[in-house]
Amino acid sequence: MADVVSFRKEEPGGLLLREAKGPVLRLTLNNPPANVLSIALMEALLTALDEAATSKEIKVVVIAATGKLFSAGHDLKEMTEHRADADGGRAFFERTMRRAADIMLKISKLPQAVIAEIDGLATAAGCHLVASCDLAICTDTSTFCTPGVNIGLFCSTPMVALSRAAHRKQAMEMLLTGETIDAGTAKEFGLVNRIVPQQYLRQVVDKYASVIASKSPQALKIGKQAFYRQAEMPLAEAYDYAVGLIVENMLARDAEEGIGAFLGKRMPEWKED
């Protein structure tokens, strides 16, 4: 299928590769050999996510990577070069960390579901990216870590997403030890959803994307926003919020159509959100 016209097509070798097929947008980190999240790559990723947020065609976003590493995190060489700046690098460090935080927040607020497709090592900000996605599917040889403590730099920004994706004590284990965990442990910790053989990774991710894309875009948008909002609320407040939300959802056109289709034993016809 042709690329969705609202998305710019990257030149071969670009830092971020875009592939839009039907309702699924695939964004591939392409900054070899380690797919480090340089300022340029983060700017490209944020732009692509901004474009996706306003698209009526895109229902699911997949974030993948080329090569043997998903991402080794921030570009430490790029950051170290700025220690020679007049402010010792403070402005550049703030720009780097803020840009990463902007990306992670954008992922959580994006109306579309975002799936991380991991084959290889995801470390530091790379692990942060995985933890920030709605779903994560990895190969059986993938590994994960937040190793900042090993170099005197606690992974404070990855901690935000990691502590919300993984169980608290397991998240602290990763942050305090800086040790690498394998795919099985990552699944046990709650960091990833599924582990698959490498040769089936793309197939499984595409299947997940296809299933999600077949649902009501209106319901997905409402549901994703609600999931993250209620998670930060006290229990009683979360139920009050959810009750009001589901009543409004019941009154929405797609809920009326979906329930009618279910009762009428037919396929629903969703409207564009």
LINKANOR-V554315 format. One record per backbone hydrogen bond with DSSP energy under -0.5 kcal/mol. CO is the residue of the C=O (numbers start at 1). NH is the residue of the N-H. E is the energy in kcal/mol with one decimal. If there is no record, write none. Layout:
co->CO nh->NH e->E
co->CO nh->NH e->E
//
This chain:
co->4 nh->7 e->-2.0
co->8 nh->10 e->-0.5
co->11 nh->14 e->-2.1
co->15 nh->30 e->-3.1
co->17 nh->28 e->-2.7
co->19 nh->21 e->-0.6
co->19 nh->26 e->-3.0
co->20 nh->22 e->-0.5
co->21 nh->24 e->-2.0
co->23 nh->25 e->-0.5
co->23 nh->59 e->-3.5
co->23 nh->60 e->-2.0
co->24 nh->21 e->-2.5
co->24 nh->26 e->-0.5
co->25 nh->27 e->-0.6
co->25 nh->62 e->-3.0
co->26 nh->19 e->-2.0
co->26 nh->28 e->-0.5
co->27 nh->29 e->-0.6
co->27 nh->64 e->-2.6
co->28 nh->17 e->-2.6
co->29 nh->66 e->-2.3
co->31 nh->35 e->-1.9
co->31 nh->36 e->-0.7
co->34 nh->72 e->-2.0
co->36 nh->38 e->-1.9
co->37 nh->75 e->-0.6
co->38 nh->42 e->-2.7
co->39 nh->43 e->-2.6
co->40 nh->44 e->-2.0
co->41 nh->45 e->-2.5
co->42 nh->46 e->-2.7
co->43 nh->47 e->-2.2
co->44 nh->48 e->-2.1
co->45 nh->49 e->-2.2
co->46 nh->50 e->-2.4
co->47 nh->51 e->-2.2
co->48 nh->52 e->-2.1
co->49 nh->53 e->-2.1
co->50 nh->54 e->-0.8
co->51 nh->54 e->-0.7
co->52 nh->55 e->-1.5
co->59 nh->113 e->-1.1
co->60 nh->25 e->-2.7
co->61 nh->115 e->-2.8
co->62 nh->27 e->-3.4
co->62 nh->64 e->-0.6
co->63 nh->117 e->-2.8
co->64 nh->29 e->-2.7
co->68 nh->121 e->-0.7
co->71 nh->123 e->-2.6
co->73 nh->37 e->-3.2
co->74 nh->76 e->-1.3
co->75 nh->79 e->-2.1
co->76 nh->80 e->-2.8
co->77 nh->81 e->-2.0
co->78 nh->82 e->-0.7
co->79 nh->82 e->-0.8
co->80 nh->83 e->-1.9
co->81 nh->84 e->-1.1
co->82 nh->85 e->-1.5
co->85 nh->88 e->-2.0
co->87 nh->90 e->-1.0
co->89 nh->93 e->-2.9
co->90 nh->94 e->-2.7
co->91 nh->95 e->-2.2
co->92 nh->96 e->-2.6
co->93 nh->97 e->-2.6
co->94 nh->98 e->-2.4
co->95 nh->99 e->-2.2
co->96 nh->100 e->-2.0
co->97 nh->101 e->-2.3
co->98 nh->102 e->-2.5
co->99 nh->103 e->-1.9
co->100 nh->104 e->-2.2
co->101 nh->105 e->-2.5
co->102 nh->106 e->-2.4
co->103 nh->107 e->-2.3
co->104 nh->108 e->-1.8
co->105 nh->109 e->-1.9
co->106 nh->110 e->-1.4
co->113 nh->61 e->-2.8
co->114 nh->134 e->-1.1
co->114 nh->135 e->-1.8
co->115 nh->63 e->-2.9
co->116 nh->118 e->-0.6
co->116 nh->137 e->-2.8
co->118 nh->139 e->-1.7
co->120 nh->143 e->-1.2
co->121 nh->70 e->-1.3
co->121 nh->71 e->-1.9
co->122 nh->145 e->-1.7
co->123 nh->126 e->-2.6
co->124 nh->128 e->-2.3
co->125 nh->129 e->-2.0
co->126 nh->130 e->-1.7
co->127 nh->131 e->-2.7
co->128 nh->132 e->-1.5
co->129 nh->133 e->-1.0
co->130 nh->133 e->-0.9
co->135 nh->116 e->-2.8
co->136 nh->193 e->-3.3
co->136 nh->194 e->-1.2
co->137 nh->118 e->-2.6
co->138 nh->196 e->-2.5
co->139 nh->142 e->-1.5
co->142 nh->183 e->-0.8
co->143 nh->122 e->-2.3
co->144 nh->181 e->-3.0
co->145 nh->124 e->-2.0
co->146 nh->149 e->-0.5
co->147 nh->150 e->-2.0
co->148 nh->151 e->-1.9
co->148 nh->153 e->-2.8
co->149 nh->152 e->-1.0
co->154 nh->156 e->-2.6
co->155 nh->159 e->-1.6
co->156 nh->160 e->-0.8
co->157 nh->160 e->-0.9
co->157 nh->161 e->-0.8
co->158 nh->162 e->-2.8
co->159 nh->163 e->-2.7
co->161 nh->164 e->-0.8
co->161 nh->165 e->-1.5
co->162 nh->166 e->-2.9
co->167 nh->171 e->-2.8
co->168 nh->172 e->-2.5
co->169 nh->173 e->-1.9
co->170 nh->174 e->-2.1
co->171 nh->175 e->-2.3
co->172 nh->176 e->-3.0
co->173 nh->177 e->-2.0
co->174 nh->178 e->-1.8
co->181 nh->144 e->-2.3
co->182 nh->186 e->-2.4
co->183 nh->187 e->-2.2
co->184 nh->188 e->-2.0
co->185 nh->189 e->-2.7
co->186 nh->190 e->-0.9
co->186 nh->191 e->-2.5
co->186 nh->192 e->-0.9
co->189 nh->167 e->-1.9
co->194 nh->138 e->-2.4
co->196 nh->140 e->-1.1
co->197 nh->200 e->-2.0
co->197 nh->201 e->-0.5
co->198 nh->201 e->-1.4
co->200 nh->204 e->-2.7
co->201 nh->205 e->-2.6
co->202 nh->206 e->-2.7
co->203 nh->207 e->-1.8
co->204 nh->208 e->-2.4
co->205 nh->209 e->-2.8
co->206 nh->210 e->-2.5
co->207 nh->211 e->-2.5
co->208 nh->212 e->-2.5
co->209 nh->213 e->-2.6
co->210 nh->214 e->-1.0
co->211 nh->214 e->-0.6
co->212 nh->215 e->-1.6
co->216 nh->220 e->-2.4
co->217 nh->221 e->-2.1
co->218 nh->222 e->-2.3
co->219 nh->223 e->-2.9
co->220 nh->224 e->-2.6
co->221 nh->225 e->-1.8
co->222 nh->226 e->-2.2
co->223 nh->227 e->-2.5
co->224 nh->228 e->-1.6
co->225 nh->229 e->-1.8
co->226 nh->230 e->-2.8
co->227 nh->231 e->-1.3
co->229 nh->232 e->-1.1
co->230 nh->233 e->-1.7
co->234 nh->238 e->-2.6
co->235 nh->239 e->-2.1
co->236 nh->240 e->-2.2
co->237 nh->241 e->-2.5
co->238 nh->242 e->-2.6
co->239 nh->243 e->-2.8
co->240 nh->244 e->-2.0
co->241 nh->245 e->-2.2
co->242 nh->246 e->-2.7
co->243 nh->247 e->-1.7
co->244 nh->248 e->-1.9
co->245 nh->249 e->-2.4
co->246 nh->250 e->-2.2
co->247 nh->251 e->-1.2
co->249 nh->252 e->-1.2
co->252 nh->256 e->-1.9
co->253 nh->257 e->-2.4
co->254 nh->258 e->-3.0
co->255 nh->259 e->-2.5
co->256 nh->260 e->-2.0
co->257 nh->261 e->-2.5
co->258 nh->262 e->-2.2
co->259 nh->263 e->-2.6
co->260 nh->264 e->-2.0
co->261 nh->266 e->-2.6
co->262 nh->265 e->-1.0
co->268 nh->270 e->-0.6
//
